[in-house]
Amino acid sequence: MATIPNKRSINATLTSTTVDRAQLLQFWDWCEIVNHDTTTTLYTTDDGATDPVAGAEGSIAVLPGERLIVPARALTTSIPDGSAVICHEIRVLGNGGTYSVNGLPHSLNA
């Protein structure tokens, strides 16, 4: 499982069926999840605690080529220097493939 922190935007490629943790280290109103793969569905969770499971209740499906915007859930977590910050964590599962997680302010989604 890879943990990838950034303030605004994360662009990554999944390693087979390993869950990634995309952590946005700044408060945002919305989180955008983009599936850049053209054949594989991504499964995500946004509670910062639960790993997604393909086709399972509670996992959010992002179809091939689709982008999904979800309300950002504020979480408290520790970053590598040990300090606690409020952030958003989107966990992503797929079978390889590239994805993006972006923080969006309310004004961009209005």
NORCOR-V392381 format. One record per residue. N is the residue number from 0. RES is the residue in one letter. PSI is psi in whole degrees, 0 to 359 (999 if undefined). Layout:
# NORCOR-V392381
n=[N	N]
res=[RES	RES]
psi=[PSI	PSI]
This chain:
# NORCOR-V392381
n=[0	1	2	3	4	5	6	7	8	9	10	11	12	13	14	15	16	17	18	19	20	21	22	23	24	25	26	27	28	29	30	31	32	33	34	35	36	37	38	39	40	41	42	43	44	45	46	47	48	49	50	51	52	53	54	55	56	57	58	59	60	61	62	63	64	65	66	67	68	69	70	71	72	73	74	75	76	77	78	79	80	81	82	83	84	85	86	87	88	89	90	91	92	93	94	95	96	97	98	99	100	101	102	103	104	105	106	107	108	109]
res=[M	A	T	I	P	N	K	R	S	I	N	A	T	L	T	S	T	T	V	D	R	A	Q	L	L	Q	F	W	D	W	C	E	I	V	N	H	D	T	T	T	T	L	Y	T	T	D	D	G	A	T	D	P	V	A	G	A	E	G	S	I	A	V	L	P	G	E	R	L	I	V	P	A	R	A	L	T	T	S	I	P	D	G	S	A	V	I	C	H	E	I	R	V	L	G	N	G	G	T	Y	S	V	N	G	L	P	H	S	L	N	A]
psi=[124	137	121	107	145	156	323	317	138	128	121	167	129	147	103	235	35	135	134	147	109	113	120	119	29	148	134	156	328	154	129	130	123	126	106	349	145	358	339	134	137	151	135	160	156	16	356	6	332	129	140	151	130	121	6	153	140	344	139	124	134	107	161	131	2	153	142	136	125	150	137	127	128	132	154	132	173	137	171	331	1	352	152	136	159	130	181	138	119	121	135	134	136	198	78	196	158	144	165	146	122	140	135	136	162	322	333	343	0	999]
